[in-house]
Amino acid sequence: MSLQTSVSLPLPRRPLPDSCHFELLDVSALQDPSSGRIVHLYSMVARCLSCEVVFNAREGEGFVSTSAARLLRCPTGCGEQSLKGAALRQWRAAGVCGT
């Protein structure tokens, strides 16, 4: 009788479900004035509610844009959260006085 062992290859990395939550402190974006749609997101300043670190996230350095949302990642590696454009627009509108 021969025993064969198999070495499993690493599985492809799947996106984690929202494993962390963030408080947005500032959002820098270019918005369409008529629709409020975000044309370009420059950066976000956020606080991770898990580890309390405050960080400045830019495209490729803290967040990644997808067709459906922005994926914000904690720089300490404790988690990530997807943010839809509507959530970012609502935050921005709430942060502007007099609207």
N, C-alpha and C positions, 0 to 999 in steps of 0.2 A: 504494500500500500504506500502510495506516495502522497505527501501533503504538499499542496501548493499554497504559497502565501501570495497575496496580492498587495501591492502598495497602492493605496488610493491617491489619486491626484487631488490637489487642492480644488475645492469647489469654487466656481466663480463667485466673486463677492456680490452679494445682493444688497440693495439699499436697506439700511436699517429703518424700521418704523421710527416715527418721531420718538426719540429716546431721551430728549432733553427739552427744556423750555427756556425761552429767553425773554428778557424785557428789553424792548427797543428803546434806546435813549436818544438816538438821532438817526435820521435817514437823509442821505444826500442823493437826490435823483433829479433827472430832467423829466418833466411831465408835460403832456399835451394840455394846454390851458383849457380847451373846450371840453375834453372828455375826462381829464384827470388821469388818463392812462400813463403808466410809467414807460417812457421811451428808452431811458437808460438809467440804470441804478449804479451810482458811483461807489457808494460805501454805506455801511451801517455801523453804528456804535451800539453794542449790545452788552447786556449783563447775563451771564449764565446763571440760572436760578438753582442749579445743582451745586456748582463749586464757587459761585459768587465772583468769578473773574470778569472784569470789564475789558472788552477788546474792540478794536476797529477792524471790521471785515470788509475786504475788497474782493472783486471777482478773482477767483483762483487762490485767494489768500483769506479763507474764512467763509466764503460762500461760493456756490456754483449755481449758475442759471441753467434751468431746463426749460422746455417748452411750456410746462404747466406751473412751475413755481421756482423759488430760490431755495436752495438747500443751505442753511446756516449751520456751521459746525463750530463747536467749542474748541479753542486752540489747545486746551489741556487734554482733549480726546475723550471727555466724559459723555459726549452725545451730540446729536444733531436734530434739527427741526426743519420741516419744509414750511415755507411762507408763500402763500399765494399773493399775486399782485393786488387783489382786492384788500387783503389785510394791510399791505404796505400803504396803499392809497388812503385807507381809513385812518391809519396811524398819522399820516402826514396831515390830513384834514383836521384831525383832533389836535394836532400840535400847533396849528396856526390860530392865533387869536383873532376874534371878530368874524369867524365864518360859521 
